[in-house]
Amino acid sequence: MSRLFFTLFIFIISFPLLAQSFIDWNTLADVTFEEQKDDSIDLLYNQATFGPLISKFSEQEVSITGYMIPMDALGISYALSKNPNAVCFFCGGAGPETVVQLKLAKIKRYKTDQRLTFKGILKMNEKDIDSLTYVLEDSEEL
């Protein structure tokens, strides 16, 4: 009888992990960019075109592990990066597909380069210049 309760307990505890897909940075690399011009604000930007591998995760709950990178001086907006801060795309060491903007469900402060896993709803940004290529909405630390 105790084995049954133990099995049920493990299933109940792990159920939230079954609800999302774990993705990796190679999956996020399934994107190409083409330089476009927004005439209304006279600005060049890179328009993303997402491949079939990553497209199946659009608007789905996913989890990904990476390094925390602050996006503001107050440390309340963050990106999750494939690489530590010294080689993230902001510093010229990688491309925009190597970071995911986190829209946190609960604001919390994190240390730069802290390696963590987050889950949330994956949004794919083709051309909004105010957001990164990938955005994890309602993201929560696992």
LODREN-97856 format. One line per field, with one value per atom (N, C-alpha, C, O): residue in one letter; atom name; residue number from 1; x, y, z. Coordinates in steps of 0.05 Angstrom, whole numbers. Atoms other than C-alpha are relative to their C-alpha. Layout:
BEGIN
rest A;...
atom CA;...
nr NUM;...
X X;...
Y Y;...
Z Z;...
//
This chain:
BEGIN
rest M;M;M;M;S;S;S;S;R;R;R;R;L;L;L;L;F;F;F;F;F;F;F;F;T;T;T;T;L;L;L;L;F;F;F;F;I;I;I;I;F;F;F;F;I;I;I;I;I;I;I;I;S;S;S;S;F;F;F;F;P;P;P;P;L;L;L;L;L;L;L;L;A;A;A;A;Q;Q;Q;Q;S;S;S;S;F;F;F;F;I;I;I;I;D;D;D;D;W;W;W;W;N;N;N;N;T;T;T;T;L;L;L;L;A;A;A;A;D;D;D;D;V;V;V;V;T;T;T;T;F;F;F;F;E;E;E;E;E;E;E;E;Q;Q;Q;Q;K;K;K;K;D;D;D;D;D;D;D;D;S;S;S;S;I;I;I;I;D;D;D;D;L;L;L;L;L;L;L;L;Y;Y;Y;Y;N;N;N;N;Q;Q;Q;Q;A;A;A;A;T;T;T;T;F;F;F;F;G;G;G;G;P;P;P;P;L;L;L;L;I;I;I;I;S;S;S;S;K;K;K;K;F;F;F;F;S;S;S;S;E;E;E;E;Q;Q;Q;Q;E;E;E;E;V;V;V;V;S;S;S;S;I;I;I;I;T;T;T;T;G;G;G;G;Y;Y;Y;Y;M;M;M;M;I;I;I;I;P;P;P;P;M;M;M;M;D;D;D;D;A;A;A;A;L;L;L;L;G;G;G;G;I;I;I;I;S;S;S;S;Y;Y;Y;Y;A;A;A;A;L;L;L;L;S;S;S;S;K;K;K;K;N;N;N;N;P;P;P;P;N;N;N;N;A;A;A;A;V;V;V;V;C;C;C;C;F;F;F;F;F;F;F;F;C;C;C;C;G;G;G;G;G;G;G;G;A;A;A;A;G;G;G;G;P;P;P;P;E;E;E;E;T;T;T;T;V;V;V;V;V;V;V;V;Q;Q;Q;Q;L;L;L;L;K;K;K;K;L;L;L;L;A;A;A;A;K;K;K;K;I;I;I;I;K;K;K;K;R;R;R;R;Y;Y;Y;Y;K;K;K;K;T;T;T;T;D;D;D;D;Q;Q;Q;Q;R;R;R;R;L;L;L;L;T;T;T;T;F;F;F;F;K;K;K;K;G;G;G;G;I;I;I;I;L;L;L;L;K;K;K;K;M;M;M;M;N;N;N;N;E;E;E;E;K;K;K;K;D;D;D;D;I;I;I;I;D;D;D;D;S;S;S;S;L;L;L;L;T;T;T;T;Y;Y;Y;Y;V;V;V;V;L;L;L;L;E;E;E;E;D;D;D;D;S;S;S;S;E;E;E;E;E;E;E;E;L;L;L;L
atom N;CA;C;O;N;CA;C;O;N;CA;C;O;N;CA;C;O;N;CA;C;O;N;CA;C;O;N;CA;C;O;N;CA;C;O;N;CA;C;O;N;CA;C;O;N;CA;C;O;N;CA;C;O;N;CA;C;O;N;CA;C;O;N;CA;C;O;N;CA;C;O;N;CA;C;O;N;CA;C;O;N;CA;C;O;N;CA;C;O;N;CA;C;O;N;CA;C;O;N;CA;C;O;N;CA;C;O;N;CA;C;O;N;CA;C;O;N;CA;C;O;N;CA;C;O;N;CA;C;O;N;CA;C;O;N;CA;C;O;N;CA;C;O;N;CA;C;O;N;CA;C;O;N;CA;C;O;N;CA;C;O;N;CA;C;O;N;CA;C;O;N;CA;C;O;N;CA;C;O;N;CA;C;O;N;CA;C;O;N;CA;C;O;N;CA;C;O;N;CA;C;O;N;CA;C;O;N;CA;C;O;N;CA;C;O;N;CA;C;O;N;CA;C;O;N;CA;C;O;N;CA;C;O;N;CA;C;O;N;CA;C;O;N;CA;C;O;N;CA;C;O;N;CA;C;O;N;CA;C;O;N;CA;C;O;N;CA;C;O;N;CA;C;O;N;CA;C;O;N;CA;C;O;N;CA;C;O;N;CA;C;O;N;CA;C;O;N;CA;C;O;N;CA;C;O;N;CA;C;O;N;CA;C;O;N;CA;C;O;N;CA;C;O;N;CA;C;O;N;CA;C;O;N;CA;C;O;N;CA;C;O;N;CA;C;O;N;CA;C;O;N;CA;C;O;N;CA;C;O;N;CA;C;O;N;CA;C;O;N;CA;C;O;N;CA;C;O;N;CA;C;O;N;CA;C;O;N;CA;C;O;N;CA;C;O;N;CA;C;O;N;CA;C;O;N;CA;C;O;N;CA;C;O;N;CA;C;O;N;CA;C;O;N;CA;C;O;N;CA;C;O;N;CA;C;O;N;CA;C;O;N;CA;C;O;N;CA;C;O;N;CA;C;O;N;CA;C;O;N;CA;C;O;N;CA;C;O;N;CA;C;O;N;CA;C;O;N;CA;C;O;N;CA;C;O;N;CA;C;O;N;CA;C;O;N;CA;C;O;N;CA;C;O;N;CA;C;O;N;CA;C;O;N;CA;C;O;N;CA;C;O;N;CA;C;O;N;CA;C;O;N;CA;C;O;N;CA;C;O;N;CA;C;O;N;CA;C;O;N;CA;C;O;N;CA;C;O;N;CA;C;O;N;CA;C;O;N;CA;C;O;N;CA;C;O;N;CA;C;O;N;CA;C;O;N;CA;C;O;N;CA;C;O;N;CA;C;O;N;CA;C;O;N;CA;C;O;N;CA;C;O;N;CA;C;O;N;CA;C;O;N;CA;C;O;N;CA;C;O;N;CA;C;O;N;CA;C;O
nr 1;1;1;1;2;2;2;2;3;3;3;3;4;4;4;4;5;5;5;5;6;6;6;6;7;7;7;7;8;8;8;8;9;9;9;9;10;10;10;10;11;11;11;11;12;12;12;12;13;13;13;13;14;14;14;14;15;15;15;15;16;16;16;16;17;17;17;17;18;18;18;18;19;19;19;19;20;20;20;20;21;21;21;21;22;22;22;22;23;23;23;23;24;24;24;24;25;25;25;25;26;26;26;26;27;27;27;27;28;28;28;28;29;29;29;29;30;30;30;30;31;31;31;31;32;32;32;32;33;33;33;33;34;34;34;34;35;35;35;35;36;36;36;36;37;37;37;37;38;38;38;38;39;39;39;39;40;40;40;40;41;41;41;41;42;42;42;42;43;43;43;43;44;44;44;44;45;45;45;45;46;46;46;46;47;47;47;47;48;48;48;48;49;49;49;49;50;50;50;50;51;51;51;51;52;52;52;52;53;53;53;53;54;54;54;54;55;55;55;55;56;56;56;56;57;57;57;57;58;58;58;58;59;59;59;59;60;60;60;60;61;61;61;61;62;62;62;62;63;63;63;63;64;64;64;64;65;65;65;65;66;66;66;66;67;67;67;67;68;68;68;68;69;69;69;69;70;70;70;70;71;71;71;71;72;72;72;72;73;73;73;73;74;74;74;74;75;75;75;75;76;76;76;76;77;77;77;77;78;78;78;78;79;79;79;79;80;80;80;80;81;81;81;81;82;82;82;82;83;83;83;83;84;84;84;84;85;85;85;85;86;86;86;86;87;87;87;87;88;88;88;88;89;89;89;89;90;90;90;90;91;91;91;91;92;92;92;92;93;93;93;93;94;94;94;94;95;95;95;95;96;96;96;96;97;97;97;97;98;98;98;98;99;99;99;99;100;100;100;100;101;101;101;101;102;102;102;102;103;103;103;103;104;104;104;104;105;105;105;105;106;106;106;106;107;107;107;107;108;108;108;108;109;109;109;109;110;110;110;110;111;111;111;111;112;112;112;112;113;113;113;113;114;114;114;114;115;115;115;115;116;116;116;116;117;117;117;117;118;118;118;118;119;119;119;119;120;120;120;120;121;121;121;121;122;122;122;122;123;123;123;123;124;124;124;124;125;125;125;125;126;126;126;126;127;127;127;127;128;128;128;128;129;129;129;129;130;130;130;130;131;131;131;131;132;132;132;132;133;133;133;133;134;134;134;134;135;135;135;135;136;136;136;136;137;137;137;137;138;138;138;138;139;139;139;139;140;140;140;140;141;141;141;141;142;142;142;142
X 16;0;17;11;-17;56;14;19;-12;87;-19;-10;20;23;-1;-1;0;22;25;24;-25;95;-1;7;2;82;-18;-12;19;22;13;10;-13;62;21;21;-20;119;-14;-5;15;69;-11;-8;12;34;21;17;-22;100;11;18;-13;127;-19;-10;20;62;5;4;-5;79;23;23;-22;144;-8;4;10;105;-15;-19;17;64;15;3;-15;120;21;29;-21;172;27;28;-27;246;13;15;-14;281;29;36;-28;354;7;-9;-9;395;3;1;-1;404;-27;-28;27;329;-6;-18;5;327;16;10;-17;381;-14;-3;14;329;-15;-39;11;319;21;45;-17;347;-9;-31;6;350;6;25;-4;342;-3;-23;1;357;-23;-25;23;295;2;16;1;281;-28;-47;26;224;0;13;0;210;-13;-6;15;163;19;14;-18;221;29;48;-26;279;21;42;-17;311;3;-17;-5;343;-3;5;3;325;3;1;-2;335;-27;-35;26;269;6;21;-4;267;-19;-42;16;242;6;29;-3;231;-3;-21;1;245;-20;-32;20;201;5;-13;-7;239;-10;-22;8;227;-29;-42;28;159;-20;-41;19;125;-2;-21;1;140;-13;-16;12;107;-26;-43;24;55;-3;-24;1;72;16;33;-16;97;25;24;-26;171;17;11;-21;230;27;32;-27;301;19;11;-20;365;21;30;-21;415;10;5;-13;452;-16;-25;15;417;16;39;-12;433;-20;-42;18;403;-4;15;6;369;-4;-9;3;364;18;27;-18;404;-12;4;12;354;0;-4;-1;360;-28;-31;27;285;-9;-30;6;284;25;47;-22;325;-3;-25;-1;345;14;32;-14;366;17;8;-19;428;13;16;-14;461;28;39;-27;527;1;-18;-3;552;2;6;1;550;23;18;-23;620;-1;12;2;601;-29;-34;27;527;-2;18;1;502;2;9;-3;500;29;35;-29;576;13;38;-11;585;10;21;-10;601;-19;-11;19;538;-23;-22;22;473;-25;-25;25;403;-15;-32;13;380;11;1;-12;424;-10;2;12;381;-30;-42;29;309;-7;2;9;275;-20;-38;18;241;-20;-13;22;174;-9;-26;3;174;-29;-40;27;108;2;-16;-5;138;28;48;-26;193;18;10;-20;255;27;31;-27;328;17;16;-18;380;28;32;-28;455;7;-2;-10;488;15;31;-12;510;-9;3;12;469;-13;-29;11;452;-26;-25;26;378;-17;-11;20;319;-26;-34;26;255;-20;-12;22;188;-18;-19;18;138;-10;-4;11;100;19;25;-19;147;-14;-32;9;132;23;46;-20;169;-4;-26;2;183;14;38;-12;193;12;34;-11;203;-5;1;5;183;27;41;-27;245;2;24;0;225;3;3;-3;233;21;29;-20;284;-15;-39;11;274;-19;-40;16;248;-8;9;10;205;-14;-30;13;184;-19;-12;21;118;-7;-5;8;95;21;14;-21;162;4;1;-4;177;25;30;-24;241;-9;-27;6;240;21;20
Y -24;0;25;45;-24;49;4;27;-3;35;16;32;-14;59;30;47;-28;123;14;37;-12;135;6;28;-4;127;23;39;-22;173;27;47;-24;224;10;34;-8;224;11;30;-9;231;28;45;-26;290;22;44;-19;325;6;29;-4;315;10;17;-7;332;27;30;-26;406;-1;14;2;386;-13;-8;13;344;19;13;-18;403;17;26;-16;438;-17;-38;13;419;13;38;-11;427;5;-14;-5;462;8;15;-7;476;23;31;-23;531;-7;10;8;490;2;9;-3;490;30;36;-29;566;11;32;-9;572;-5;3;5;550;26;26;-26;622;14;11;-16;667;29;35;-29;743;14;7;-16;791;30;37;-28;865;14;12;-14;908;29;35;-28;983;8;3;-10;1013;30;46;-27;1077;20;43;-19;1106;12;34;-11;1114;0;6;-1;1110;-17;-7;18;1049;-27;-37;27;985;-20;-14;21;921;-27;-29;27;846;-14;-20;15;811;-29;-40;29;740;-17;-9;20;681;-26;-36;23;620;-26;-28;25;550;-19;-13;19;488;-12;-18;12;461;17;6;-17;521;8;13;-9;540;-17;-7;18;480;7;-2;-8;511;28;37;-26;578;-1;-18;-2;598;-25;-29;24;533;6;23;-2;526;-16;-40;12;511;6;24;-5;507;1;-13;-3;528;8;23;-7;534;18;14;-19;591;18;13;-19;648;26;36;-25;709;24;28;-25;775;23;22;-23;840;17;21;-17;883;30;46;-27;946;5;-14;-7;983;-8;-12;7;966;-30;-39;29;891;-12;-31;12;878;-12;-26;13;858;-16;-7;19;799;-14;-16;19;757;-25;-23;25;685;-5;-4;2;673;-28;-41;25;612;2;-18;-5;643;19;34;-20;681;28;32;-28;757;9;23;-9;765;-8;5;8;729;0;-13;-1;744;18;32;-15;777;30;45;-29;846;8;31;-6;842;-8;-6;7;818;-28;-35;27;746;-21;-43;19;713;15;39;-12;725;3;-6;-5;747;-25;-25;26;674;-13;-34;12;661;12;8;-12;701;-1;0;0;697;21;21;-20;757;-13;-27;11;738;21;43;-17;770;-15;-33;15;747;2;24;0;727;15;28;-14;753;12;-1;-14;805;-9;-11;9;780;9;11;-7;800;-25;-44;22;752;10;33;-7;752;-5;-24;3;762;-26;-33;26;696;-23;-45;22;655;-19;-10;19;591;-12;-24;8;576;-11;-8;10;542;15;18;-14;580;-14;-27;9;559;24;42;-21;602;-5;-25;3;613;14;37;-10;621;17;7;-18;681;5;8;-4;690;27;33;-28;762;3;0;-3;773;28;29;-27;849;22;45;-20;885;9;-7;-10;928;5;10;-5;936;-26;-25;26;861;-16;-11;18;807;-20;-21;19;753;-21;-28;18;704;12;25;-10;723;-22;-37;20;677;15;26;-14;705;-16;-40;12;692;-20;-41;19;660;-2;17;7;626;-17;-34;17;597;-28;-30;27;522;-9;-31
Z 0;0;0;-14;-2;17;-27;-34;26;-52;-19;-34;16;-85;7;-11;-9;-43;-9;-17;8;-59;-30;-39;29;-134;-6;-23;4;-131;8;-6;-9;-92;-21;-27;20;-143;-25;-36;23;-200;4;-13;-5;-168;2;-9;-2;-152;-27;-33;26;-222;-22;-44;21;-260;-12;-36;13;-269;-20;-39;19;-303;-26;-47;24;-353;-18;-42;15;-375;-21;-40;19;-412;-14;-5;15;-463;8;10;-5;-446;-27;-44;26;-504;7;29;-4;-514;-20;-36;16;-547;-30;-47;28;-611;-13;-37;11;-620;-6;-27;4;-612;-24;-35;22;-666;-27;-48;24;-718;-9;-11;8;-741;-18;-14;17;-795;2;10;-2;-798;-27;-41;24;-856;8;21;-7;-849;-15;-39;11;-860;10;29;-9;-855;7;-8;-9;-816;-8;6;10;-855;19;19;-18;-802;21;30;-20;-753;-11;4;14;-804;15;24;-15;-770;-14;-24;10;-794;23;46;-20;-757;-14;-38;11;-766;4;26;-1;-783;2;-14;-5;-757;-17;-21;13;-797;14;15;-17;-753;-17;-33;14;-778;12;32;-9;-770;28;42;-26;-709;23;42;-22;-665;-2;18;4;-695;15;23;-14;-663;29;43;-28;-595;4;27;-2;-610;16;12;-17;-557;18;30;-18;-518;25;26;-25;-447;-4;-10;3;-450;25;40;-20;-402;-13;-33;11;-416;22;41;-19;-376;-12;-35;10;-383;22;46;-19;-350;1;-19;-5;-320;-9;0;9;-354;6;-4;-6;-326;-25;-40;24;-379;8;-9;-9;-336;24;36;-23;-283;27;46;-26;-228;5;28;-4;-240;4;19;-2;-248;-27;-27;26;-322;-8;-6;5;-345;-27;-37;22;-404;10;27;-6;-400;-25;-47;22;-442;-2;19;4;-472;12;22;-9;-451;24;28;-21;-390;-11;-35;8;-392;-19;-38;15;-421;-30;-46;28;-486;-10;-30;10;-493;-24;-31;25;-556;4;-15;-5;-523;-2;-9;0;-519;-26;-28;26;-591;-3;-23;1;-574;-12;-17;10;-601;-15;-18;14;-639;17;39;-16;-617;7;24;-6;-618;25;34;-24;-557;26;47;-24;-509;-1;-23;-2;-485;20;43;-19;-454;19;10;-20;-389;8;17;-11;-372;25;24;-24;-300;12;12;-13;-266;27;35;-26;-200;-2;-8;1;-197;22;46;-19;-163;-10;-34;8;-164;-2;14;5;-192;-3;-10;5;-195;-29;-42;28;-263;-2;15;6;-293;17;16;-15;-244;-20;-37;19;-282;12;33;-10;-275;-23;-47;19;-310;5;28;-1;-326;-18;-38;18;-354;-5;10;8;-390;-28;-40;26;-454;-20;-18;20;-514;-21;-35;21;-558;-19;-11;20;-623;-13;-24;9;-643;-27;-29;27;-717;-4;-17;7;-718;21;15;-21;-653;11;24;-8;-640;31;41;-29;-566;15;40;-13;-551;-13;-36;12;-562;-18;-19;19;-614;13;3;-15;-562;27;40;-26;-502;14;3;-16;-446;19;39;-15;-420;25;26;-26;-348;9;19;-7;-335;30;45;-28;-269;2;-15;-5;-241;9;25;-8;-234;21;31
//
